[in-house]
């Protein structure tokens, strides 16, 4: 199973914590469901090109938190969906992390705050316009 987890090696956040957060985000977004099997520690470590012990630590944290269960010889599985308030908290934290990474990357490029804000607002306006066009196109074609 290919997880395609996005890890930022420059963020200063330990990789094992990033792995935990990315898996929680996938659970909160519905990409992972209770009963889904996760990759083995070894295969995820190879995929991310990190040390085996880093992934083992992330899995241990999730196991102790009741998010996953590792069954010897069978694999590692998602246990249960967190309650809605936890999902909301996970999503809020994920958005905060994403925003911090975005700002940090922009700072590395030397982008000024007002330029960053303007660029983000323009992109959001384009996205909204594109979304509205798609909905209007569907309405014109009488597609619910």
matplotlib code that plots the C-alpha trace (Angstrom):
import matplotlib.pyplot as plt

x = [0.0, 1.5, 0.7, 2.2, 2.7, 4.1, 7.0, 8.9, 12.4, 13.2, 10.3, 12.1, 9.1, 10.4, 9.6, 7.8, 5.4, 4.8, 4.0, 1.5, -0.1, -0.4, -2.1, -4.5, -5.2, -6.0, -8.3, -10.1, -10.6, -12.0, -9.1, -8.4, -11.2, -11.4, -10.2, -7.8, -4.4, -1.3, 2.0, 4.5, 7.0, 9.8, 7.9, 6.8, 10.3, 11.6, 8.9, 9.7, 13.4, 13.7, 15.1, 13.0, 13.0, 11.4, 8.3, 8.3, 8.1, 5.2, 3.3, 4.0, 2.5, -0.6, -0.9, -0.8, -3.3, -5.8, -5.7, -4.1, -3.6, -0.6, -1.2, 1.9, 2.0, -1.2, -0.3, -1.3, -4.8, -6.8, -9.0, -11.8, -12.9, -12.2, -15.3, -16.3, -14.8, -11.4, -11.7, -12.4, -9.3, -7.2, -8.4, -7.7, -4.2, -3.6, -4.6, -2.4, 0.6, -0.1, -0.3, 3.0, 4.7, 3.3, 4.5, 7.9, 8.4, 7.4, 9.8, 12.6, 11.8, 12.0, 8.3, 7.0, 3.9, 1.7, 2.8, 2.0, -1.4, -2.2, -1.2, -3.2, -6.3, -6.0, -5.7, -8.7, -10.7, -9.7, -10.6, -14.0, -14.7, -13.7, -16.0, -18.9, -18.5, -18.5, -21.7, -23.4, -22.3, -24.0, -27.2, -27.3, -27.2, -29.9, -27.5, -28.4]
y = [0.0, 3.3, 6.0, 9.1, 10.9, 14.4, 14.8, 18.1, 17.3, 21.0, 21.8, 21.1, 18.9, 15.3, 13.0, 10.4, 13.2, 14.2, 10.6, 10.4, 13.7, 12.7, 9.4, 11.2, 13.7, 10.8, 9.3, 12.6, 13.2, 9.7, 8.5, 5.9, 4.0, 1.6, -1.8, -0.4, -2.0, 0.3, -0.6, -2.4, -0.4, -1.5, -0.7, 2.8, 3.5, 2.6, 4.6, 7.7, 7.0, 7.3, 5.1, 2.0, 3.1, 6.4, 4.7, 2.1, 5.0, 6.7, 3.4, 2.8, 6.3, 5.5, 2.1, 3.5, 6.2, 3.5, 4.7, 1.5, -2.1, -4.2, -7.9, -10.0, -11.8, -10.1, -6.4, -3.0, -1.8, 1.3, 0.6, 3.1, 6.5, 9.3, 11.2, 14.3, 16.7, 14.9, 14.9, 18.7, 19.2, 17.0, 19.0, 22.4, 21.2, 20.0, 23.4, 25.2, 23.0, 23.4, 27.2, 27.3, 25.2, 27.5, 30.6, 29.1, 28.1, 31.6, 33.2, 31.0, 32.5, 36.0, 36.7, 39.7, 39.3, 41.6, 39.8, 36.4, 37.6, 39.1, 35.9, 33.7, 35.9, 35.9, 32.1, 31.7, 34.0, 32.0, 28.7, 30.2, 31.4, 28.1, 26.3, 28.6, 28.1, 24.3, 24.5, 26.9, 24.7, 21.7, 23.7, 24.7, 21.1, 20.2, 17.9, 17.9]
z = [0.0, -1.1, 1.5, -0.4, 2.9, 2.6, 5.0, 5.3, 6.2, 6.7, 9.0, 12.3, 13.3, 14.1, 11.2, 13.4, 14.6, 11.0, 10.1, 13.0, 11.9, 8.2, 9.1, 11.4, 8.7, 6.3, 8.9, 9.5, 5.7, 5.2, 3.0, 5.7, 7.3, 10.3, 9.2, 6.5, 6.6, 6.9, 5.2, 7.2, 9.2, 6.9, 3.6, 4.8, 6.0, 2.5, 0.8, 2.8, 2.8, 6.6, 9.3, 10.3, 13.9, 13.0, 11.5, 14.4, 16.8, 14.9, 14.9, 18.6, 19.4, 17.3, 18.8, 22.4, 21.3, 20.1, 16.5, 15.1, 16.2, 15.1, 15.0, 14.8, 11.5, 10.2, 9.9, 11.2, 10.9, 11.6, 14.7, 14.8, 13.5, 16.1, 17.4, 15.3, 17.7, 17.4, 13.7, 13.8, 15.9, 13.6, 10.6, 12.3, 13.3, 9.7, 8.3, 10.8, 9.9, 6.1, 6.6, 8.6, 5.8, 3.1, 5.0, 5.7, 2.0, 0.9, 3.4, 2.0, -1.4, 0.1, -0.5, 1.5, 3.7, 1.6, -1.6, 0.0, 1.1, -2.3, -4.1, -1.8, -2.1, -5.9, -6.0, -3.7, -6.0, -9.1, -7.3, -6.2, -9.7, -11.2, -8.7, -9.5, -13.2, -12.8, -10.8, -13.3, -16.2, -14.5, -13.9, -17.5, -18.5, -16.0, -14.1, -10.4]

ax = plt.figure().add_subplot(projection="3d")
ax.plot(x, y, z, "-o")
ax.set_aspect("equal")
plt.show()
